[in-house]
Amino acid sequence: MNHNWLSIIPFLVVIPIAIKTRQVLPGLFIGFLVGCYLLEPSLIGGLKKMLSFIIKGLTDHSNLKILLFLYAFSGLVGIIKLSGGIRGFVEAASSKIKTKKGALFLTYVSTIGTFSAPSFRFVTIAPIMRSLLKKVKMSTQELGFVIETTATPIIVLIPVATAFVGYMTSIVDMALENENIHQDAYSLFIRSIPYNFFSFVMILLGIYLSFFHHSSSKPMSSNESIDQPDEDWHNCDPAVSKELPVKPWNLLIPLIIAVILTLLLTWWDGSKKANGFLQSFIKADVLDAMVIALVITILFSFIFYRFQGMKTGPLLEGFIAGGNDLMSVIVLLTVVWGLSSVTDKLGFSAFITSHAGWIPAAFVTPVLFIFGGAVSYFIGSAWGTWGILMPLGISMSEAAGISLPLVIGAVFASGTFGAFASPLSDDTNTIARILNIPVIDYAKYKLKPALIAAGITAVLYGVTMFLF
């Protein structure tokens, strides 16, 4: 079925269903199923084909390592919460920070130790800022905006020890395989980081708003009930509940070990394949290093917490509960792998290569970012957007002869926009819940600066195209 227009049908199904339902998984699943029936148009042929693609994806060696990393990482966060590490960090920090500048400085500096995932950032930083809100002369919405600029926009730029790295590398690897491009996915991911222009623009806007913008400090509206005297920030998230112990080192020590081990093991693996410090990191099997470092960290953490008197049963339950929190992402990734395999069999990449030549190369990257930003805004999922658009982006890159890192960066930037700006995103809803502000009001507040950043980003992609 090479060069067959049927190969675009699954994507034509995925996007409208995802936008209509405001959920990415139903659209991906139905697109996957439709693609399978296009390959095997019989009563149960499509279902059998779908099952075979799922099994193939789940038994792939690299895919299994990615799933193991995602589940284990989330499990580690689960036992850190249970041990009182997050509550301890929040209590210690909030007791020492007394001024607006101190609180904002902590928000940025704490990224060093809590960059693993956006939700992790929110449950450590937002309660601190909430407890200090009366001293920090900012509106709650402005505060939420500042906190969010230190979450996803920064985390997508960090190449090690985050919940994003395994997924992002896998998406790139999947699209490369479809195009028969024999390049290292992690190396391309590293090279794409400077081209995630939206993240850099949003970070700069956050810094400006934090330290240079003079807020009018308008009184909080009645719906911002965070300022009411009976509100207690301990109730804003289970991770900072009063029932948990107060042990900040239970957060800091595991994270320090995970980061150091990841860097050491990555260098150790790469040093056998290349000369030079930087080349060692480029040539290393980073996913292997991250998984091994994570397993060692989890084993250490179990022993560390057991010596503090925690029982094995609750620790195991906390680990499993934490891992299960990421099951929706694991299911999403499984369906993305299946959809990619189906469209590859239908000849999607060959179809795009044959029919995308008429698009001026200068417009490909800006249009891809704008289109992806619109999709991510309406479905509220960065990860879903990356899964949908990365095969398209890399196919168009090959067809138009555009730099792969540039296109990969644009796809990641488009999903980052949705994660930041969409009222449906986990980031928006989590920060609104913790700060106790209406989701829609908060989403409207940050939409204008997000659109300004998106506009600047689109222009940057247009300008960059003339440099290649």
C-alpha positions in Angstrom: 0.0 0.0 0.0 2.9 2.4 -0.5 2.0 5.8 -1.7 -1.7 5.1 -0.8 -3.8 8.0 0.3 -5.5 5.6 2.8 -2.4 5.9 5.0 -3.6 9.4 6.1 -7.0 8.2 7.2 -6.0 7.2 10.8 -4.6 10.7 11.4 -7.7 12.3 9.9 -9.7 10.2 12.4 -7.4 10.8 15.4 -7.4 14.6 15.5 -11.1 15.5 15.2 -12.1 12.8 17.7 -9.4 13.9 20.2 -10.6 17.5 19.8 -14.3 16.6 20.1 -13.9 14.3 23.2 -11.1 16.5 24.7 -9.3 13.3 25.4 -6.4 12.1 23.3 -6.6 8.4 24.0 -10.1 7.7 22.4 -8.9 9.4 19.2 -5.7 7.5 19.1 -7.4 4.2 19.8 -10.1 4.6 17.1 -7.5 5.8 14.6 -5.4 2.7 15.5 -8.4 0.5 15.0 -9.4 2.1 11.7 -5.8 1.6 10.4 -5.9 -2.0 11.4 -9.1 -2.6 9.5 -7.7 -0.9 6.5 -4.9 -3.5 6.6 -7.2 -6.4 7.3 -10.8 -5.5 6.1 -12.6 -8.5 7.6 -14.9 -9.0 10.5 -12.3 -9.8 13.1 -9.2 -9.3 10.9 -8.7 -5.7 12.1 -9.0 -6.7 15.8 -6.4 -9.5 15.3 -4.1 -7.1 13.5 -4.5 -4.6 16.3 -3.6 -7.2 18.9 -0.5 -8.3 17.0 0.7 -4.7 16.8 0.1 -4.2 20.6 2.0 -7.4 21.4 4.9 -6.4 19.0 5.1 -3.0 20.7 5.1 -4.4 24.2 7.6 -7.1 23.5 10.2 -4.8 21.9 13.3 -4.6 24.0 13.7 -0.8 24.0 9.9 -0.3 24.5 10.0 -2.5 27.6 12.8 -0.5 29.1 10.9 2.7 28.5 7.7 1.2 30.2 9.9 0.0 33.1 11.5 3.4 33.5 8.1 5.2 33.5 6.5 2.9 36.0 9.5 2.7 38.3 10.0 6.4 38.2 6.4 7.1 39.2 6.7 4.4 41.9 9.7 6.1 43.4 7.8 9.4 43.6 5.0 7.4 45.3 7.3 6.2 48.1 8.9 9.6 48.5 5.5 11.1 49.1 4.6 8.3 51.6 7.9 8.8 53.5 7.1 12.4 54.1 9.9 13.7 51.8 7.7 16.2 49.9 5.9 17.4 53.0 9.2 17.8 54.9 10.7 19.8 52.0 7.6 22.1 51.9 7.6 22.6 55.7 11.4 23.3 55.9 11.3 25.8 53.0 8.1 27.6 54.0 9.5 28.2 57.5 12.6 29.9 56.2 11.2 32.0 53.3 9.8 35.3 54.5 9.7 37.6 51.4 8.4 37.7 47.9 11.9 37.7 46.4 12.9 34.8 48.6 9.9 32.8 47.6 10.4 33.5 43.9 14.1 32.7 44.1 13.3 29.4 45.8 10.8 28.7 43.0 13.5 28.9 40.4 16.4 27.4 42.4 14.3 24.4 43.5 14.1 23.3 39.9 17.5 21.8 40.5 16.1 19.2 42.8 12.5 18.8 41.6 12.8 18.8 37.8 11.7 15.2 37.4 8.1 15.9 36.4 5.6 18.8 36.4 3.4 17.3 39.0 6.4 16.7 41.2 7.2 20.4 40.9 3.7 21.5 41.7 3.3 19.5 44.9 6.6 20.7 46.2 6.6 24.4 45.2 2.9 25.4 45.0 2.1 24.6 48.7 5.1 26.6 49.8 3.9 29.6 47.8 0.4 29.1 49.0 1.5 29.2 52.6 3.3 32.5 51.9 0.7 34.1 49.7 -0.2 36.8 52.2 3.4 37.9 52.2 4.0 37.5 48.4 2.2 40.5 46.9 0.9 38.8 43.8 -2.5 37.7 42.6 -3.0 33.9 42.9 -3.3 33.6 39.1 0.0 35.5 38.6 1.6 33.2 41.2 0.3 30.1 39.3 1.7 31.5 36.1 5.1 32.0 37.6 5.2 28.5 39.0 4.1 26.9 35.7 6.9 28.6 33.8 9.3 26.6 36.0 7.6 23.3 35.2 7.0 21.8 31.8 8.8 24.5 29.8 12.0 23.7 31.8 11.5 20.0 32.2 11.2 19.3 28.4 14.7 20.9 28.1 16.4 18.6 30.6 18.0 15.5 29.0 18.4 13.2 32.0 16.4 11.8 35.0 12.9 13.2 34.1 9.7 11.4 33.4 9.7 13.0 29.9 13.0 11.8 28.5 12.1 8.2 27.9 8.8 9.1 26.3 10.3 11.8 24.1 13.2 9.7 22.9 10.8 6.8 22.2 8.5 9.1 20.0 11.5 10.2 18.0 12.9 6.7 17.7 9.5 5.5 16.4 9.2 8.2 13.8 12.8 7.6 12.6 12.2 3.8 12.3 9.1 4.6 10.1 11.3 6.7 7.8 14.2 4.1 7.8 16.5 6.8 9.2 19.4 5.3 11.0 20.3 8.0 13.5 20.4 7.9 17.3 17.1 9.1 18.7 18.6 10.4 22.0 21.3 12.3 20.1 18.6 13.9 17.9 16.6 14.8 21.0 19.7 16.5 22.5 20.3 18.4 19.3 16.6 19.5 19.2 16.6 21.1 22.6 17.9 24.5 21.4 15.0 24.6 18.9 12.2 24.3 21.4 11.8 28.0 21.1 8.5 28.1 23.0 10.0 26.8 26.2 12.8 29.4 26.1 10.4 32.3 25.4 8.0 31.2 28.3 10.9 30.9 30.7 12.0 34.4 29.9 8.5 35.7 30.3 8.3 34.0 33.7 11.5 35.6 34.8 10.3 39.0 33.6 7.0 38.6 35.4 8.7 37.4 38.6 11.5 39.9 39.0 10.9 42.9 36.7 7.1 43.3 36.3 5.5 45.6 38.9 2.2 44.1 39.6 -0.7 46.3 40.6 -1.4 43.8 43.4 -5.1 44.0 43.1 -7.1 42.6 46.0 -8.1 39.0 45.5 -11.6 38.4 44.3 -14.0 36.5 46.4 -13.6 33.3 44.4 -9.9 33.2 45.4 -10.7 31.6 48.7 -7.1 30.8 49.4 -6.9 34.0 51.4 -9.6 32.9 53.8 -8.3 32.3 57.4 -9.8 28.7 57.6 -7.8 27.6 54.5 -4.9 25.3 55.3 -2.3 24.6 52.6 -1.8 21.1 54.1 -5.2 20.2 52.5 -4.2 21.2 49.0 -2.6 17.9 48.1 -2.2 14.4 49.7 1.6 14.7 49.3 1.7 17.5 52.0 -1.0 16.1 54.3 -0.5 16.6 58.1 -0.7 12.8 58.5 2.6 12.3 56.8 6.0 12.6 58.6 8.2 15.7 58.1 11.5 14.4 56.5 12.9 16.6 53.8 15.9 14.4 53.3 13.6 11.6 52.2 13.1 13.7 49.1 16.5 15.1 48.5 18.7 12.1 49.0 16.9 9.8 46.5 16.8 12.5 43.9 20.5 13.4 44.3 21.4 9.7 44.0 19.3 9.2 40.9 20.8 12.2 39.1 24.4 11.4 40.0 24.0 7.7 39.1 22.4 8.5 35.8 25.2 10.9 34.9 27.9 8.5 36.0 26.4 5.4 34.3 25.8 7.3 31.1 29.4 8.5 31.0 30.6 5.0 31.9 28.7 3.4 29.1 29.7 6.0 26.6 33.3 6.0 27.5 33.6 2.5 26.1 32.4 3.7 22.7 33.9 7.1 22.3 36.9 9.3 23.2 36.2 12.5 25.1 33.8 13.5 27.9 31.0 15.0 25.7 31.2 12.3 23.1 30.8 9.7 25.8 27.4 11.2 26.7 26.4 11.3 23.0 27.4 7.6 22.3 26.0 6.2 25.5 22.9 4.1 25.8 21.2 6.7 28.0 18.0 4.7 28.5 19.9 1.8 30.0 21.8 4.1 32.3 18.6 5.8 33.4 16.8 2.5 34.1 19.8 1.0 36.1 20.3 4.2 38.1 16.6 4.3 38.9 16.5 0.7 40.0 19.5 1.3 42.3 17.9 4.4 43.7 14.6 2.5 44.4 16.5 -0.3 46.2 18.5 2.3 48.3 15.3 4.2 49.1 13.5 1.1 50.3 16.4 0.3 52.7 16.8 3.9 53.7 13.1 4.2 54.6 13.1 0.8 56.3 15.9 2.0 58.6 13.6 4.8 59.6 11.0 2.3 60.8 8.6 2.3 57.8 7.1 -1.1 57.1 7.7 -3.1 53.9 4.0 -3.5 53.2 3.1 0.2 53.0 6.3 0.9 51.0 5.3 -1.7 48.4 1.8 -0.4 48.3 3.1 3.2 47.9 5.4 2.1 45.1 2.6 0.3 43.2 0.1 3.1 43.8 2.7 5.6 42.4 3.5 3.4 39.4 -0.2 3.0 38.7 -0.6 6.8 38.5 1.3 6.6 35.3 -0.6 3.7 33.8 -2.6 6.1 31.6 0.6 7.3 30.0 1.8 3.7 29.5 -1.5 2.9 27.8 -1.2 6.0 25.7 2.4 5.1 24.6 1.3 1.6 23.7 -1.4 2.9 21.4 0.9 5.4 19.9 3.4 2.6 19.1 0.6 0.6 17.5 -0.7 3.6 15.5 2.8 4.3 14.2 3.2 0.7 13.1 -0.1 0.7 11.3 0.5 4.0 9.4 4.0 2.7 8.5 2.5 -0.4 7.0 -0.1 1.7 5.1 2.7 3.7 3.5 2.3 7.0 5.4 5.9 8.2 5.2 6.1 7.4 1.5 2.8 9.2 0.8 4.0 12.3 2.6 7.3 12.3 0.9 5.6 12.0 -2.5 2.9 14.7 -1.9 4.5 17.3 0.4 7.0 18.6 -2.0 4.8 21.5 -3.1 5.0 23.1 0.4 7.7 25.8 0.6 10.4 24.6 3.0 10.3 28.0 4.8 6.8 27.4 5.9 7.0 23.8 7.1 8.4 24.4 10.6 6.3 27.4 11.6 3.1 25.8 10.2 3.9 22.5 12.0 4.3 24.4 15.3 1.1 26.4 14.8 -0.9 23.3 13.8 0.5 21.3 16.7 -0.1 24.1 19.1 -3.8 24.2 18.1 -4.1 20.4 18.5 -2.4 20.4 21.8 -4.5 23.2 23.1 -7.8 21.5 22.2 -6.8 18.1 23.5 -4.7 19.3 26.5 -2.0 16.8 26.1 1.7 17.4 25.2 2.4 13.7 25.1 -0.5 12.9 22.9 0.4 15.8 20.5 4.0 14.5 20.2 2.7 11.0 19.5 0.4 12.3 16.7 2.7 14.8 15.1 6.2 13.4 15.3 5.8 10.9 12.5 4.2 13.7 10.3 7.0 16.1 11.3 9.9 13.8 10.5 8.2 12.7 7.2 7.8 16.3 6.1 11.4 17.0 7.2 12.7 14.3 4.9 10.4 15.4 2.0 11.5 19.1 2.3 15.1 18.5 3.2 14.8 20.4 6.6 17.0 19.9 9.6 15.7 17.0 11.7 16.6 18.6 15.1 14.7 21.8 14.0 11.5 19.9 13.2 11.7 17.7 16.3 12.2 20.8 18.4 9.1 22.4 16.8 7.0 19.3 17.5 8.1 19.3 21.1 7.4 23.1 21.3 3.9 22.7 20.0 3.0 20.1 22.7 4.6 22.3 25.4 2.3 25.1 24.4 -0.8 22.9 25.0 0.5 21.6 28.3 1.0 25.2 29.4 -2.0 27.0 28.0 -4.8 24.5 27.6 -7.6 24.5 30.3 -7.7 20.7 29.8 -4.1 20.0 30.6 -2.9 18.3 33.7 -0.6 21.2 34.5 -3.4 23.8 34.4 -5.8 21.7 36.5 -3.2 20.6 39.1 -1.9 24.1 39.8 -5.5 25.5 39.9 -6.5 22.8 42.4 -3.5 23.3 44.7 -3.9 27.1 44.6 -7.7 26.8 44.9 -8.6 29.0 41.9 -11.2 28.3 39.2 -9.6 26.4 36.3 -11.2 28.4 33.5 -10.4 31.8 35.0 -6.8 30.8 35.5 -6.6 29.3 31.9 -8.0 32.6 30.5 -5.4 34.6 32.5 -2.4 32.8 31.1 -3.7 32.4 27.6 -2.6 35.9 26.5 1.0 35.6 27.5 1.1 32.0 26.1 -0.2 33.3 22.7 2.3 36.1 22.7 5.1 33.5 23.3 3.6 31.3 20.6 3.6 34.2 18.2 7.2 35.0 18.9 8.0 31.3 18.6 6.4 31.0 15.1 8.4 34.0 13.9 11.6 32.5 15.3 10.9 29.3 13.3 10.3 31.3 10.2 13.5 33.2 10.6 15.5 30.1 11.5 14.4 28.4 8.2 16.4 31.0 6.3 19.6 30.0 8.2 19.5 26.4 7.0 
